[in-house]
Amino acid sequence: MKLDPNYKSGFIAIIGRPNVGKSTLLNRMIGQKVAIMTDKPQTTRNKIQGVYTDKGHQIVFVDTPGVLKPKNKLSDFMEDSAMSALKGVDGILFMINALQPRGAGDNFIIKQLKQVKVPVYLVINKIDQVNPNKLLPIMDSYKNAMNWTDVFPISALQGNNVDELLDDLKKHLPKGPQYYPSDQVTDHPERFIVSELIREKIFELTRQEIPYSVAVQVQSMNSKVGNKLLIRALIIVERPGQKGIIIGRRGSMLKKIGTLARQDIERLLGTGVYLKLWVKVYPHWRDNKSILNQLGYKRSDY
């Protein structure tokens, strides 16, 4: 660990309702993809840590699942994961979507934020998609909700005001060690990122309930086929009909998922990849504690 007495470091949680752009902001801050992004809510299921490092600072960003009323044990885990991220951090970014009115989910999060003792920023995302004249009323609806450290209207997708937000976060960091090597951008193992990239393609290519009923488990990625890395991954669904949709006519959908995922995985790993996918039905896996634990969705009370 770095022992420079002037070095500053800390952990910053990113929290908000589903589909406000938390993962997009995390990737923008880090400078590369460490969290999957889709236009569907509840894409993120685990806390994803992304590491930003420059000459005098290191910020460990914690991207959390969107806060939504739980419907099963998986969504219970997701809410618990999001709320637990508020503990032991040095700052919090509360993100809202400029296109959405303040709702019960926002009020629930604000209630939790009032109990923390660290800087809390209000980050209003997607300003590139809203008329500037409508931005002030949005800010007014939140400004008296609590004592914000600062308010930043941003576009995580376009990068508007993101550097300014990053600079302000650095000012409020405590002095501390460099927790991770300078070239490390996430604390998650490669297997986790690979499984997330595959799941992202399923989100992008399928509709309705399919993405929410799917999990991906990388079973091996340590052997070679010629000069390519062989990765075997299992796609888990809840019903036979979902399996048929994921496989597609004559395997067309599964092939498309594999092709797009492989391209991202090769960029991540910097090597050629042979990706082998197959699909298996586990009825009601989202309410099965044993399967959730195997997939890494673990709560303290499970």
C-alpha positions, 0 to 999 in steps of 0.5 A: 500500500502507498504510504505517501502522507499526502495521498487521498483515497476513499470509497464512494457508493453510487445509489438510486432507483433502477435505470438512472444510469449508475453503471454508465457513470461508473464506466465513464469515471473509470474510463472502460467497461467494468459494469454492464449497461442496458436500457432495461431496469435492474441490470446490475444485481451485485455491488460492482467496484470500479477503481479510479486512480491518478497521481495523488488519488484513488477512488473505489466506486461501488455501483449498486443494484437499483432500489425497487420493491423486492418481489423474490429472494433475488430482489431481496438480495439486490435491495440488501446489497444496495442499502449495505453499500451505504455503510463504511463509505467515504461519500455517496452519489445519489443519482436520479433520472432527469426524465422521471418525477420524484417518487416513493423509491427516491423518498425511501433512499433519501430517508436512508441517506439522512442517517449517514455522516458522509458527504452526499451528492445529488447527481441529476443524470440524463440532462442531455435528454431534457429541456434545460428549462425543465431542469430547475424545477427538478432540482427544486423538488430535491434541494430541500429534501436534505442537506446535499454536499453539492448538486451536479446535473450530468450526462453520464452517457455524453460526459457532461460535468462528469469531470467536474464531479470527479474533481469535487469528489477528490477534494472531499476524500480523506487521506489514505493508502492506495488500496489497489495497483494503479492499473487495476480497474475493478475488484471482481475476478475475470470470471465475474466480469465475463459472466456479466458481459454474457448476461448483458447480451441477453438483456440486449437481445431478448424481451419482456421477462426473459432477461430477469429470469436469466443468470450466467455461471462461468464454469471454466476458463483455463484451457486452450483451443489452439491459441484461443482461451476456451470459456464454458458458461451456463445460462440458467433460466426458469422455464422451458419456454425461456430456454427455447427463446434463448437458443432460438431457431436452430440455435440462432439466438444463442449464436448471436449472444455468443458472438457479441459476448465473445467480442467484448470478452476478447477486448477485456482479456486481450486474447482470442476466445472460444466461447461455449454456451449452453442453457439449462432450466432451474425452475424458480431459481430466483427463490432458491437459496442454494442456487442463489448462493452458488451464483454469488447472491448471498445475504447475511440472513440466508 
